[in-house]
Amino acid sequence: MKSPIRFDDSLPAFAKLVKGAWGDAAIDDNLFLRDVSGRLTFVVVGSEHSTEDRAKLASIAAVELGAYADGAGFSVATPDELFDDTLKDPSRAMTLQLGHELFSGAVHLIDRRMVGADWLRDPEPPAPAPARFVFTSLKGGVGRSTALCVLAAHLASQGRRVLAIDMDLEAPGLGNLLLPDGTLPQFGLLDYLVESEVGNVLDDQFFADLVGPSWLGLGRGRVDVIPALGQNSLRFPVNVLAKIARAYLAGSSPDGDTLSFSDRVRILVERFADPAKYDAILVDARAGLHETTASAIVGLGADVLLFGSNQPQTFAGFELLFSHLATLPIDSDDSWQARLHIIQSKAPKDGKMRAKFSARMGELLARYLSGPRVPISAVPDPSELKDTFEVEWTEANAEAVESLIGDEQPSPIVPILDDDQFRAFDPIADRDILVDQFYSLSFGQFLEMTEAVVASLAERGKADDPE
């Protein structure tokens, strides 16, 4: 009995059928459509194949693909037959590289999803001032929220104004870390998402009631927080899961326009993105490859801080993320890839040990995101490579490689050093932990990098201001 086609095999198997029947040009000039259940249609954009040709290929696809061929005879169809003029524009499709034993090469795919559709959006262009940072990771426990609090405290100590937004609805944390009793606002991000999902008109007072002032300003700067959950959610906890179930659905504007989760988050951030009010907006995204992660990584035009430690789960997760990001278009003038920053959390103090993480991450970056974001200095110290070449390794070899690498290339890997002081992080109980003398050694390079982004955007904002 023939084994059924599974999801991972379905698109390569269909591409193989098309290539065998109609040749390589058919793959290049047309596109595949995958519906919300995963079933496939080969969309014939041109007119070079007759109705009979299409019907013949559709009958073969029905046999070969089984459940993954679109039913009702539409596994091979034209945009007119599908009553969808948007399919006439191949530029709307992503170009996907298939490295499968059934088919190896590029195909054009439009992937329609009930959830996760925000991952398919083109990345937003870089946002203007104030600086925006997204803190995200593929797993929890890597110090992502701790780093956000440290950066907020550091910027506030310089007199800067910071807004922190907690997007981790299932495991909220920033409110507990930065807002002591009595300062939690009435509403949280969850309330905004639910109210905007039904198209409620949200006035200035509602947005004011989203924000709580943190003690972190200490009279020098200011740190405001939009928590995931506000006072209302704590008063009526029985409603929290019901609200979370609705938060990720597509919403609507007061005018009736459909808004995705990413649209609604971007509208919220833009509402507060006034450089006269804030110098930086810090967004704590949830761990994992969730819908909220998509909105934060590709939907805000922000600098994205990808946290990971030297563990197998980190590299496995980043490979999943990078393989998808590699399908997104790149603007050569201002690549979104340049705004991705890999943060090695809990990094060992020994530079040679850190080089192992850099080398592994450098391999992933080069494989999937080999644009201008990956400088050659992502390669580890030359001496680390001495056992990987089938030549005799000498000091002269090392000097020659070092001369090619050079000393001025910036590394895409920014370490935050492992520090026992931050293992049980509770800044409300121990406020001294967010004083420069405690965090500067471990977080120094991270703070230098983020400070440079804040300063650069502030200067650009001044240059763009006609006054």
DRENZA-107702 format. One record per residue (C-alpha): x, y, z. Coordinates in steps of 0.02 Angstrom, whole numbers. Layout:
N
      xx      yy      zz
       X       Y       Z
...
This chain:
467
      xx      yy      zz
       0       0       0
      66     171     -47
     111     283     100
       5     441     109
      85     608      70
     121     711     226
     127     900     242
     316     916     222
     313     813      62
     157     888     -18
     229    1045     -99
     389     961    -164
     284     817    -232
     169     937    -324
     316    1035    -392
     392     873    -456
     228     832    -545
     218    1003    -627
     399     999    -682
     380     824    -754
     222     870    -849
     256    1048    -905
     442    1082    -875
     543    1206    -774
     463    1360    -854
     294    1315    -778
     372    1319    -603
     457    1486    -639
     306    1574    -717
     163    1516    -606
     130    1491    -421
      62    1374    -290
     -79    1418    -170
     -91    1331      -2
    -257    1355      89
    -287    1367     276
    -302    1177     293
    -142    1145     194
    -220    1088      29
    -130    1143    -129
    -179    1219    -295
     -61    1254    -439
    -117    1423    -505
     -87    1444    -692
     -62    1630    -718
     -28    1624    -905
    -133    1554   -1046
     -11    1431   -1122
     -96    1278   -1048
    -271    1229   -1105
    -419    1176   -1001
    -384     997   -1051
    -201    1010    -997
    -253    1080    -828
    -385     946    -801
    -261     807    -843
    -131     873    -720
    -265     898    -587
    -321     716    -601
    -141     657    -580
    -117     773    -431
    -275     706    -348
    -202     530    -355
     -24     574    -306
     -59     704    -170
    -212     625     -92
    -285     737      43
    -164     878       0
    -237     908    -174
    -373    1039    -172
    -540     954    -198
    -681     988    -322
    -559     980    -469
    -470    1142    -424
    -297    1075    -387
    -242    1154    -553
    -336    1312    -597
    -325    1489    -662
    -357    1645    -554
    -522    1670    -647
    -578    1493    -607
    -538    1528    -425
    -626    1698    -432
    -472    1781    -359
    -389    1920    -459
    -253    1940    -327
    -178    1776    -391
    -140    1858    -558
       6    1950    -480
     150    1827    -448
     245    1961    -352
     123    1933    -207
     196    1760    -182
     346    1717     -76
     491    1628    -159
     527    1469     -64
     684    1365     -86
     641    1179     -73
     783    1064     -29
     686     902     -39
     730     736    -119
     572     750    -224
     608     926    -286
     754    1042    -255
     735    1220    -314
     632    1378    -298
     443    1388    -305
     322    1534    -286
     196    1508    -146
      49    1603     -74
      16    1530      97
    -152    1571     175
    -168    1544     361
    -302    1560     492
    -168    1601     622
      13    1650     594
     -28    1758     444
      75    1902     514
     231    1798     482
     194    1819     296
     195    2009     296
     338    2106     222
     447    2181     359
     405    2359     404
     536    2490     356
     642    2559     497
     540    2666     614
     592    2845     653
     632    2909     827
     601    2863     964
     709    2708     957
     613    2545     966
     683    2381    1031
     597    2212    1029
     660    2087    1158
     622    1910    1101
     685    1733    1121
     642    1558    1064
     632    1491    1242
     607    1565    1414
     734    1582    1553
     866    1672    1450
     860    1840    1540
     760    1935    1410
     649    2032    1532
     797    2060    1648
     895    2141    1507
     745    2251    1465
     737    2313    1645
     925    2346    1647
     916    2446    1486
     766    2545    1550
     858    2586    1711
    1016    2632    1617
     929    2749    1497
     830    2829    1638
     992    2858    1735
    1049    2964    1587
     891    3069    1596
     804    2979    1452
     619    2936    1444
     570    2755    1415
     407    2663    1380
     409    2475    1414
     269    2366    1341
     235    2188    1399
     172    2083    1252
     188    1917    1344
       2    1891    1380
      18    1711    1440
     165    1742    1557
     161    1927    1602
     310    1994    1698
     352    2177    1673
     210    2237    1783
     276    2132    1927
     455    2189    1897
     430    2375    1870
     263    2425    1946
     246    2407    2135
      77    2400    2219
     -28    2554    2186
      50    2600    2019
     -28    2465    1908
    -141    2553    1781
    -324    2510    1761
    -300    2424    1593
    -162    2323    1511
    -113    2272    1335
    -238    2128    1345
    -381    2251    1369
    -324    2356    1221
    -319    2202    1108
    -492    2142    1160
    -573    2313    1144
    -493    2348     974
    -542    2173     914
    -726    2219     926
    -697    2392     852
    -731    2494    1009
    -687    2678    1001
    -539    2703    1119
    -520    2881    1182
    -373    2974    1259
    -427    2924    1434
    -422    2739    1389
    -243    2755    1326
    -194    2855    1480
    -264    2714    1587
    -147    2590    1500
      11    2669    1570
      86    2655    1743
     236    2755    1806
     385    2652    1868
     499    2698    2012
     647    2672    1895
     654    2855    1842
     729    2900    2012
     705    3085    1977
     823    3086    1827
     731    3008    1681
     562    2922    1666
     506    2743    1642
     323    2709    1601
     251    2535    1582
     105    2462    1485
      85    2295    1574
       3    2142    1497
    -130    2141    1633
    -203    2293    1721
    -300    2314    1882
    -463    2263    1799
    -392    2093    1753
    -333    2064    1931
    -504    2115    1999
    -592    1995    1880
    -466    1855    1851
    -601    1736    1790
    -608    1839    1628
    -421    1834    1586
    -420    1670    1489
    -577    1721    1398
    -493    1883    1345
    -332    1796    1292
    -435    1680    1181
    -495    1832    1085
    -340    1940    1087
    -257    1860     936
    -407    1866     820
    -417    1988     677
    -500    2148     736
    -585    2295     657
    -563    2482     661
    -706    2599     709
    -722    2626     520
    -747    2440     491
    -574    2401     416
    -503    2230     457
    -348    2239     567
    -230    2095     603
    -147    2071     771
      10    2152     699
     -91    2302     638
    -166    2332     809
       1    2319     899
      80    2440     775
     -63    2564     799
     -37    2557     987
     150    2586     974
     126    2729     852
       4    2808     972
     144    2825    1101
     291    2848     980
     312    3035    1006
     497    3083    1018
     445    3234    1121
     380    3111    1252
     493    2958    1241
     671    2923    1188
     649    2734    1178
     509    2606    1171
     554    2433    1237
     438    2289    1189
     449    2124    1283
     383    1992    1161
     339    1817    1219
     455    1671    1193
     431    1554    1046
     367    1566     867
     199    1637     913
      88    1762     821
     143    1898     942
     324    1862     897
     286    1894     713
     205    2061     749
     355    2114     852
     494    2052     736
     426    2106     566
     285    2226     608
     360    2369     708
     512    2427     609
     611    2401     769
     785    2341     813
     756    2159     860
     858    2084    1002
     858    1894     985
     910    1815    1151
     985    1642    1166
    1108    1545    1271
    1233    1414    1218
    1110    1268    1218
    1048    1149    1083
     870    1218    1100
     934    1392    1056
    1013    1339     892
     866    1227     844
     745    1370     875
     848    1500     783
     862    1385     633
     671    1375     624
     658    1565     638
     798    1604     515
     734    1481     384
     570    1577     380
     650    1750     386
     753    1699     235
     592    1696     131
     555    1880     166
     605    2015      41
     758    2123      74
     769    2307      35
     949    2331     -19
     948    2514      32
     896    2482     213
     893    2298     252
     785    2241     398
     919    2109     425
    1035    2247     487
     914    2274     631
     929    2096     695
    1048    2080     843
    1095    1912     919
    1114    1926    1108
    1210    1785    1192
    1135    1780    1364
    1220    1700    1515
    1380    1707    1415
    1539    1639    1496
    1671    1767    1542
    1802    1667    1444
    1811    1740    1268
    1859    1574    1191
    1705    1492    1265
    1596    1632    1193
    1677    1604    1024
    1595    1432    1013
    1423    1512    1022
    1475    1644     895
    1540    1512     776
    1381    1408     783
    1269    1559     767
    1378    1627     627
    1349    1467     530
    1160    1487     545
    1166    1670     496
    1274    1632     345
    1161    1488     291
     997    1582     300
    1030    1769     315
    1190    1792     219
    1161    1976     177
    1256    2125     243
    1211    2083     424
    1341    1944     435
    1518    2014     446
    1663    1897     430
    1708    1927     612
    1566    1808     657
    1700    1677     624
    1780    1623     789
    1958    1656     840
    2071    1576     707
    2155    1464     836
    1985    1385     869
    1987    1319     690
    2156    1236     697
    2086    1058     702
    1958    1082     563
    2076    1096     414
    2176     959     330
    2335    1064     335
    2468    1091     463
    2415    1236     576
    2557    1357     612
    2570    1531     685
    2599    1596     508
    2431    1520     455
    2345    1607     601
    2423    1775     561
    2371    1759     379
    2189    1724     424
    2189    1864     554
    2251    1985     421
    2104    1937     310
    1978    1956     451
    2047    2122     512
    2020    2209     678
    1882    2334     637
    1737    2221     589
    1592    2232     713
    1525    2065     777
    1339    2028     760
    1345    1930     925
    1329    2038    1082
    1361    1949    1247
    1278    1976    1415
    1394    1894    1540
    1332    1764    1663
    1311    1845    1834
    1247    1763    1993
    1178    1930    2052
    1041    1920    1920
     986    1740    1947
     844    1785    2066
     801    1952    1987
     678    2053    2092
     711    2239    2068
     564    2294    2176
     633    2198    2326
     814    2245    2286
     817    2410    2194
    1006    2424    2204
    1021    2285    2075
     977    2414    1942
    1116    2534    1989
    1258    2553    1864
    1393    2478    1976
    1298    2313    1982
    1253    2290    1799
    1388    2381    1700
    1514    2238    1695
    1393    2102    1637
    1286    2210    1523
    1419    2331    1460
    1428    2280    1276
    1239    2261    1266
    1213    2436    1335
    1343    2511    1217
    1254    2436    1067
    1079    2491    1118
    1139    2664    1171
    1215    2689     999
    1047    2650     917
     955    2771    1031
    1082    2910     999
    1083    2880     811
     893    2892     796
     888    3045     908
    1015    3133     796
     922    3080     640
     762    3149     716
     845    3317     748
     911    3323     570
     738    3286     500
     654    3417     610
     640    3577     507
     639    3682     665
